[in-house]
Amino acid sequence: MQFAPLGKISEEDFDKIFSINVKGVLFTVQKVLPILKDGGSIILNASIGASKGGQDLSLYHATKAAIRSFARSWTLD
């Protein structure tokens, strides 16, 4: 988790948390697809932060919202 108020978020903070929480999920799932059997499942782990704000947690919560969006979109893919 990366704690920082909006005015103190750096590009480095953004790149770090989005790389771990969003980019990591995307490319991990992508690598699993070729070996996933019919009827198999992928479970993505987000949090209540995807829907609820929290002080100094906007970056973290944005990544969790991205994961929820992936789940909704990937079920259609």
WOVENQUI-V238753 format. One record per residue. N is the residue number from 1. PHI is phi in degrees with one decimal (NA if undefined). PSI is psi in whole degrees, -180 to 180 (none if undefined). NEAR is the number of other ideal C-beta (glycine too) atoms within 12 Angstrom. Layout:
n->[N:N]
phi->[PHI:PHI]
psi->[PSI:PSI]
near->[NEAR:NEAR]
This chain:
n->[1:2:3:4:5:6:7:8:9:10:11:12:13:14:15:16:17:18:19:20:21:22:23:24:25:26:27:28:29:30:31:32:33:34:35:36:37:38:39:40:41:42:43:44:45:46:47:48:49:50:51:52:53:54:55:56:57:58:59:60:61:62:63:64:65:66:67:68:69:70:71:72:73:74:75:76:77]
phi->[NA:-120.8:-94.5:-168.6:-71.5:-48.1:-70.1:-116.3:-72.3:-99.9:-62.4:-63.4:-58.8:-58.9:-60.3:-63.9:-73.6:-70.5:-64.9:-72.5:-83.4:-110.4:-60.1:-60.4:-64.7:-55.7:-77.7:-68.3:-62.6:-57.9:-68.9:-78.3:-50.9:-64.2:-105.6:-75.3:-82.5:-54.3:86.3:-72.1:-131.0:-119.9:-108.0:-98.8:-107.6:-110.0:-161.9:-61.3:-59.4:-67.1:-115.7:-124.7:-77.0:-157.0:-59.2:65.6:-121.7:-61.7:-63.5:-59.0:-65.7:-64.0:-67.2:-70.0:-65.9:-62.4:-65.4:-61.6:-66.3:-55.8:-58.4:-65.7:-76.3:-67.0:-64.7:-88.9:-76.4]
psi->[146:113:123:135:160:-46:-8:2:127:164:-35:-43:-48:-52:-41:-53:-36:-33:-44:-54:-26:-58:-41:-44:-48:-52:-24:-47:-42:-41:-28:-28:-45:-22:-1:127:156:134:-4:166:150:128:121:139:109:-146:173:-21:-20:-24:-16:136:166:142:130:17:21:-39:-50:-48:-34:-38:-37:-35:-37:-40:-41:-39:-41:-49:-45:-39:-42:-26:-23:-19:none]
near->[19:27:17:22:15:16:8:15:22:15:13:14:25:23:17:21:29:25:20:23:32:29:20:21:28:25:14:20:26:17:13:18:15:9:11:15:10:6:6:12:13:23:13:27:19:25:21:15:27:26:15:16:17:21:13:19:26:26:34:33:27:28:35:32:26:30:33:26:21:29:23:15:14:22:12:8:11]
